[in-house]
Amino acid sequence: MMRKTGVAVVAALVLAGGLPRIAHAQMAGCGNPFAKSGFGPFDYRVARAEDLHVVERRHFTSDVAMLRRGESTSQIGGDVAYTLRAFPNHYRALQAMAKLSLKVGANPPSGAGLPVECWFERGVQFVPDDAMVRVLYGNYLSRKGQLKEAVAHYEQARELAQNSANVHYNLGLAYFNQKDYEQALASAHTAYALGFPLPGLRDMLKRAGKWAEPAPSAEPQPESPSASR
Protein backbone atom coordinates (compact mmCIF):
# COMPACT_ATOMS: atom_id res chain seq x y z
CA MET A 1 0.00 0.00 0.00
CA MET A 2 1.29 3.44 -0.94
CA ARG A 3 2.26 5.53 2.08
CA LYS A 4 0.67 8.98 2.09
CA THR A 5 2.46 12.20 2.89
CA GLY A 6 1.24 15.69 3.78
CA VAL A 7 4.11 17.34 1.96
CA ALA A 8 2.71 19.87 -0.59
CA VAL A 9 6.52 18.94 -1.03
CA VAL A 10 25.38 18.65 -8.05
CA ALA A 11 22.96 17.15 -10.61
CA ALA A 12 23.62 15.74 -14.04
CA LEU A 13 21.18 13.64 -16.05
CA VAL A 14 22.09 10.07 -16.93
CA LEU A 15 20.10 7.06 -18.04
CA ALA A 16 19.78 4.04 -15.79
CA GLY A 17 17.25 1.27 -16.11
CA GLY A 18 15.42 3.14 -18.85
CA LEU A 19 14.66 6.11 -16.57
CA PRO A 20 16.60 9.35 -16.16
CA ARG A 21 18.36 9.54 -12.81
CA ILE A 22 20.15 12.23 -10.87
CA ALA A 23 23.86 11.53 -10.47
CA HIS A 24 25.61 13.24 -7.59
CA ALA A 25 29.36 13.46 -7.14
CA GLN A 26 28.80 12.94 -3.42
CA MET A 27 27.07 9.57 -3.84
CA ALA A 28 30.36 7.68 -3.71
CA GLY A 29 30.83 8.84 -0.12
CA CYS A 30 27.24 8.30 0.97
CA GLY A 31 27.47 4.59 1.70
CA ASN A 32 25.39 1.74 0.36
CA PRO A 33 21.65 2.16 1.01
CA PHE A 34 21.12 -1.55 0.30
CA ALA A 35 23.48 -2.66 3.08
CA LYS A 36 21.79 -4.43 5.97
CA SER A 37 22.42 -2.62 9.22
CA GLY A 38 20.46 -3.96 12.14
CA PHE A 39 17.01 -3.64 10.61
CA GLY A 40 15.99 -3.28 6.99
CA PRO A 41 16.40 -1.70 4.59
CA PHE A 42 12.78 -1.64 3.45
CA ASP A 43 10.83 0.31 0.83
CA TYR A 44 8.70 2.72 2.85
CA ARG A 45 5.87 2.59 0.31
CA VAL A 46 5.17 -1.10 0.79
CA ALA A 47 6.65 -1.76 4.23
CA ARG A 48 4.67 -3.85 6.70
CA ALA A 49 3.00 -1.87 9.44
CA GLU A 50 4.74 -3.95 12.11
CA ASP A 51 8.17 -3.16 10.63
CA LEU A 52 7.40 0.54 10.59
CA HIS A 53 6.17 0.32 14.17
CA VAL A 54 9.43 -1.25 15.34
CA VAL A 55 11.41 1.75 14.10
CA GLU A 56 8.96 4.58 14.64
CA ARG A 57 8.11 3.78 18.26
CA ARG A 58 11.80 3.65 19.23
CA HIS A 59 13.40 6.18 16.91
CA PHE A 60 11.00 8.24 14.79
CA THR A 61 8.60 9.31 17.51
CA SER A 62 6.50 12.46 17.36
CA ASP A 63 9.17 14.29 19.40
CA VAL A 64 11.81 13.37 16.81
CA ALA A 65 9.57 14.17 13.84
CA MET A 66 8.80 17.59 15.35
CA LEU A 67 12.50 18.14 16.12
CA ARG A 68 11.84 18.55 19.84
CA ARG A 69 14.28 15.97 21.26
CA GLY A 70 16.04 12.70 20.47
CA GLU A 71 14.44 9.42 21.50
CA SER A 72 17.13 6.72 21.66
CA THR A 73 19.99 9.22 21.96
CA SER A 74 20.33 12.86 22.91
CA GLN A 75 20.74 13.78 19.24
CA ILE A 76 17.70 14.06 17.01
CA GLY A 77 19.89 13.49 13.97
CA GLY A 78 20.89 10.05 15.23
CA ASP A 79 17.30 8.85 15.46
CA VAL A 80 16.40 10.25 12.04
CA ALA A 81 19.51 8.63 10.54
CA TYR A 82 18.57 5.25 12.04
CA THR A 83 15.11 5.58 10.50
CA LEU A 84 16.58 6.38 7.09
CA ARG A 85 18.95 3.44 7.23
CA ALA A 86 15.94 1.18 7.85
CA PHE A 87 13.69 2.97 5.33
CA PRO A 88 15.82 5.00 2.89
CA ASN A 89 12.70 6.58 1.35
CA HIS A 90 10.85 7.31 4.59
CA TYR A 91 9.19 10.57 3.53
CA ARG A 92 8.70 12.20 6.91
CA ALA A 93 12.20 11.24 8.04
CA LEU A 94 13.75 12.75 4.91
CA GLN A 95 11.77 15.90 5.51
CA ALA A 96 12.81 15.94 9.17
CA MET A 97 16.49 15.56 8.27
CA ALA A 98 16.26 18.47 5.85
CA LYS A 99 14.41 20.68 8.34
CA LEU A 100 16.83 19.82 11.14
CA SER A 101 19.85 20.84 9.08
CA LEU A 102 18.24 24.12 8.04
CA LYS A 103 17.08 24.79 11.61
CA VAL A 104 20.48 24.29 13.28
CA GLY A 105 22.53 25.64 10.37
CA ALA A 106 24.73 22.56 10.17
CA ASN A 107 25.19 19.96 7.47
CA PRO A 108 25.33 17.26 8.63
CA PRO A 109 23.41 18.00 11.82
CA SER A 110 24.75 16.37 14.99
CA GLY A 111 24.26 12.63 15.02
CA ALA A 112 23.26 12.39 11.35
CA GLY A 113 26.62 11.06 10.22
CA LEU A 114 26.09 12.04 6.58
CA PRO A 115 25.20 15.32 4.86
CA VAL A 116 21.52 15.84 4.08
CA GLU A 117 22.21 15.44 0.36
CA CYS A 118 23.54 11.95 1.04
CA TRP A 119 20.34 10.83 2.72
CA PHE A 120 18.36 12.00 -0.30
CA GLU A 121 20.81 10.41 -2.73
CA ARG A 122 20.54 7.13 -0.84
CA GLY A 123 16.76 7.30 -1.15
CA VAL A 124 17.00 8.00 -4.89
CA GLN A 125 19.37 5.08 -5.37
CA PHE A 126 17.32 2.70 -3.24
CA VAL A 127 14.00 3.43 -5.00
CA PRO A 128 14.67 5.21 -8.31
CA ASP A 129 10.97 5.01 -9.23
CA ASP A 130 9.75 6.89 -6.12
CA ALA A 131 8.74 10.36 -7.30
CA MET A 132 8.11 11.67 -3.78
CA VAL A 133 11.77 11.28 -2.78
CA ARG A 134 12.71 13.57 -5.65
CA VAL A 135 9.99 16.09 -4.74
CA LEU A 136 11.26 16.26 -1.16
CA TYR A 137 14.84 16.59 -2.41
CA GLY A 138 13.74 19.41 -4.69
CA ASN A 139 11.96 21.13 -1.80
CA TYR A 140 15.14 20.99 0.28
CA LEU A 141 17.32 22.34 -2.53
CA SER A 142 14.80 25.11 -3.23
CA ARG A 143 14.98 26.23 0.39
CA LYS A 144 18.77 26.38 0.04
CA GLY A 145 18.45 28.53 -3.08
CA GLN A 146 19.79 25.80 -5.39
CA LEU A 147 17.01 26.30 -7.91
CA LYS A 148 18.66 24.69 -10.92
CA GLU A 149 19.32 21.47 -9.01
CA ALA A 150 15.81 21.57 -7.51
CA VAL A 151 14.23 21.85 -10.95
CA ALA A 152 16.23 18.84 -12.13
CA HIS A 153 14.75 16.71 -9.35
CA TYR A 154 11.22 18.01 -9.88
CA GLU A 155 11.50 17.24 -13.60
CA GLN A 156 12.57 13.70 -12.77
CA ALA A 157 9.59 13.40 -10.44
CA ARG A 158 7.34 14.54 -13.27
CA GLU A 159 8.70 11.78 -15.50
CA LEU A 160 7.86 9.25 -12.80
CA ALA A 161 4.44 10.65 -11.84
CA GLN A 162 2.85 12.38 -14.81
CA ASN A 163 -0.56 12.53 -13.14
CA SER A 164 0.56 13.91 -9.77
CA ALA A 165 -0.85 17.38 -9.13
CA ASN A 166 1.64 17.80 -6.27
CA VAL A 167 4.62 17.18 -8.57
CA HIS A 168 3.43 19.64 -11.23
CA TYR A 169 2.68 22.28 -8.59
CA ASN A 170 6.12 22.05 -6.99
CA LEU A 171 7.76 22.14 -10.41
CA GLY A 172 5.72 25.23 -11.26
CA LEU A 173 6.92 26.98 -8.10
CA ALA A 174 10.52 26.17 -8.99
CA TYR A 175 10.10 27.47 -12.54
CA PHE A 176 8.49 30.64 -11.15
CA ASN A 177 11.41 31.21 -8.78
CA GLN A 178 13.73 30.89 -11.78
CA LYS A 179 11.57 33.49 -13.57
CA ASP A 180 10.71 30.91 -16.23
CA TYR A 181 7.12 32.10 -16.31
CA GLU A 182 6.09 30.23 -19.44
CA GLN A 183 6.92 26.85 -17.94
CA ALA A 184 5.58 27.91 -14.55
CA LEU A 185 2.24 28.70 -16.19
CA ALA A 186 2.16 25.39 -18.05
CA SER A 187 2.88 23.49 -14.83
CA ALA A 188 0.22 25.48 -12.99
CA HIS A 189 -2.38 24.66 -15.62
CA THR A 190 -1.54 20.96 -15.35
CA ALA A 191 -1.54 20.98 -11.54
CA TYR A 192 -4.93 22.68 -11.33
CA ALA A 193 -6.40 20.49 -14.06
CA LEU A 194 -5.35 17.51 -11.93
CA GLY A 195 -7.12 19.01 -8.92
CA PHE A 196 -4.41 20.73 -6.87
CA PRO A 197 -6.34 22.71 -4.20
CA LEU A 198 -4.05 25.59 -3.22
CA PRO A 199 -4.14 28.86 -5.20
CA GLY A 200 -0.62 30.01 -4.31
CA LEU A 201 1.07 29.45 -7.66
CA ARG A 202 -1.83 30.98 -9.57
CA ASP A 203 -1.79 34.01 -7.27
CA MET A 204 1.97 34.43 -7.71
CA LEU A 205 1.61 34.34 -11.49
CA LYS A 206 -1.25 36.86 -11.32
CA ARG A 207 0.80 39.27 -9.20
CA ALA A 208 3.65 38.97 -11.70
CA GLY A 209 1.27 39.66 -14.57
CA LYS A 210 1.98 36.21 -16.04
CA TRP A 211 -1.25 34.37 -15.43
CA ALA A 212 -3.50 33.35 -18.31
CA GLU A 213 -6.49 31.07 -18.23
CA PRO A 214 -5.92 27.75 -19.96
CA ALA A 215 -7.22 27.50 -23.49
CA PRO A 216 -10.53 25.65 -23.68
CA SER A 217 -10.30 22.10 -24.85
CA ALA A 218 -10.95 21.71 -28.52
CA GLU A 219 -14.47 20.54 -29.23
CA PRO A 220 -14.64 17.24 -31.11
CA GLN A 221 -15.47 17.83 -34.73
CA PRO A 222 -18.46 15.99 -36.18
CA GLU A 223 -17.67 13.41 -38.76
CA SER A 224 -18.13 14.49 -42.35
CA PRO A 225 -21.15 12.85 -43.90
CA SER A 226 -20.36 10.22 -46.45
CA ALA A 227 -20.82 11.37 -49.98
CA SER A 228 -24.00 9.96 -51.47
CA ARG A 229 -23.77 8.11 -54.68
N, C-alpha and C positions, 0 to 999 in steps of 0.2 A: 504494500500500500504506500502511495506517495505521501511523504511527510509534508505538512503544510507549514508555511512561514508567513509571519506578518510583515515581512520586509517589503516596503513599497519601492525594494532594494535596488632590462626593459624589453618591450614585446616585439617579436618578429613573427610573421605568419609562416607556418610550415604545414605540410600535409602529413597526417598520421592516421592510419586506419580509415582512410577515405574522408576524414573530417578535418577541417583546419584546426590547428591547435596553437596555443600561445607558448612560445619557447622563451625561457628566462635564463639568463646567464647564471643566475643564482641557484638554479635547480640542482646543479651538481653538488652543492654544499648543503642541500636541504634534507638529506637522508632519504631513505626508501620508505614511501608510505605503505608499501605492501608487506613490510617486515612485521612479523608477529612480535608484540612486546607486551606480554602480560595478558592482554585481553583484546581480541579483534585482530586485524582491522575489519570493520563491517561497513557496508554501504548504508548510509543513514536512511535513504529512501525506502529501503525494503527490510530494514533491521527488525528483528523480533522485539516486541514490547519488553519482554523480560531482560533482553540484553541491554536495551536502552536504560531500563530501570537500574540495573547493576551499576552503571557508570553515573547516571544522573543523580541518584540518591546519595552517592559518596563523593562525587567530584563536581558535577554541573548542577548544583542546587540553585535555588532562586537567589540566594545571596551572591553566589559566584556570577550568575547570569546578569545580575544587576550591578555587578562590580562593587559590592559592599564589603566583602571579606572572603578570604580563602576558606575552603572547607577541610581538605585533608592536610593542607599546609598553611602557613601564614601568608603565602603568596598566591594571589588570585591567578596569576599567569600560569602557575604550576598545575592548578586544577583544570584550567582551560586547555592547556597543552596535553594533559592526560586524556581528556575527552576527545581531542582531535587526533591523537594517536589511535584511539579505539574506533573513532568514526571520522575519517579525514574530511568528509563532506557534511559534517554536522552544522547545519545552517546557523543556528543560534550561537554555537560556540565560535564559529568563524567571525560572526558579527561582534561577539564579545571580545575576541582577541584584538580586532581592529579598533574597537572603541576604547579598550584599555590602553593600547599604545598611544592613541591620540590624546586620551585623558591625562596620562602621566608624562607625555612628551618623551617617551623612550621607546626605542625599537632595537632589540626586543625588550618588552617589559619584563620586570623581574620575575624569574621563575619560568618564563616561556621557553627559554633555551634557543629558539630560532627566531629570526626576524618575522614580522607579520607576513611579508611577501612569501616566505617559505611555506607557511601554513596554507596559504591559498594555492601556491604552486603544487603542493602535495595533494590537495583536494582535486585540482585540475587533472593531475596525473592519475590519481586513483580512480576517478569517475569522469573521463573526458566527455561523456554525453550528458552531464548534469549542468543544465543551463543556469540554475540558481547559484552555483558556486561562482560562475563567471560574473553574474549580476552583482553579487556581494563583493567580489574582487573589484569590479568597476566602481562600486559605491565608495569603497575604501580609497582607491586611487583618485577619484574625483574630489574627495574631501582633502586629499593631500595636494590638490592642484595639478595632478598628473593627468591632464585631460586627454591627451593623445593616447596614452596607454589605457585609460579607462574606456575610451571609445572602442579600442581594439577588442577588449573583453566583452563589451556590450554587443558588438557586432557578431562575435562568436556565439554569444547567447542567442541572438536572433536566428542564426543558422540552425541552432539546435531546437529552438522553440518558436517557430514561425507564428503560432497562434496565441502567444502569451502577451496579453495586454501590458503586464508588468514590465516585460523585457522591452517592448517598443517604447513605453513611457520613459523608462530610465535612459534608453538610447537617445530619445528626443531631448531630454534634459542635458545630456552630455553634448549633443550637437549644438544646442542653444548656447551653452557656456563657451563653446568654441566659435560662436557667432556664425555657425553654418545654419542659417535660418531656413534655407530651402529643405535641407534634410530634416531639420527639427520639425518643420511643419508636416512633412510626409510621415514622420514617425508618430506625431501627435494624431494625425488623421487615422492612422492604423490603430493606435492604442484606443482611441475613443470608439472607433467602429467595433473593436473587440470588447468594449464595455468597461474600459477603465473609468473609475468613478470620480477621481479627483480633478478639479479644473485647473490646477496650478500651471501646467505647461501651456495650456490654452491662454490663461491670463497673462503669462509672461510674454507670449508671442503677441498678444493684443497690445500690451503696453509698449512693446518694441515696434509696433506698427507692422508686424509681419504675419498676422493671422489672416487666413482666408478660409471661408467655408469650403468643405470638400465639394468637388463637382458632383452633381447628381449622377447616379448610375444610369448608364445608357439604357433606354427602353428597348426591349426586344422588338425587332422589326418583323412585321407579319410576312409570312411567306408569299412570294409572288404567285398569283394564280397560274395554273398551267394553261398554256395556250390551247384554245379549242381548235379542233381540226374540222 
